[in-house]
Amino acid sequence: MNEQASQSERSQILKLGLEVAPLVLFFVVNSYRGIFWGTGVFVIATVVSLALSRAVFGRIPVMPFVSGIFVVIFGGLTLVLQDALFIKLKPTIVNALFSIILFGGLLFGRPLLGYLMGDVFRLTERGWTVLTFRWALFFAFLAILNEVVWRNFSESFWISFKIWGVMPLTMAFALAQIGLLKRHQVD
């Protein structure tokens, strides 16, 4: 059982690494070569990351897949039109889309996180509903926050905020859900 648990932990760390690596590369390349080079590397790294997820795990998780589509579309527009507006809008649109989809599922009585994460967590129906509602609110918050930051601060600050602001906020929010997960866990 310990071997299985440690293998599962390694698998989760690898998944996280594959999801975070393109953003880290974007940040690093942008700091040396600018937003257009950073965006180009971001697009390529995202495609490679999704391909590796498919090769290693046999599937691509839904949220990174949807986000990846937007990275390719908006990153491509940024590069073709030489306009950073598109890459700045991408987080707003992706987070708003996730929020709308999750709220929409709740509106129809379907807590969609249960379908996305049911193989990771086993929760009561009420637990999935509350968790889905919280994440829907959080994605709406991230969409609004992205708009505020890119419109009111420098491009450099916006890029740094994606790494040093959004990622820690997301981690803190996810960790804040542990109590809910424990309360509504199904044995």
VENQUI-V776512 format. One record per pair of residues at least 12 apart in sequence whose C-alpha atoms are under 6 Angstrom apart, sorted by the first residue. I is the first residue (numbers start at 1). J is the second residue. If there is no record, write none. Layout:
I|J  I|J
//
This chain:
18|49  22|42  22|45  22|46  26|38  26|42  39|75  43|72  74|86  74|87  75|87  92|143  92|146  95|139  95|143  96|140  96|143  99|136  99|139  99|140  102|136  111|128  111|129  111|132  113|132  114|128  122|185  122|186  123|184  123|185  123|186  124|184  127|184
//
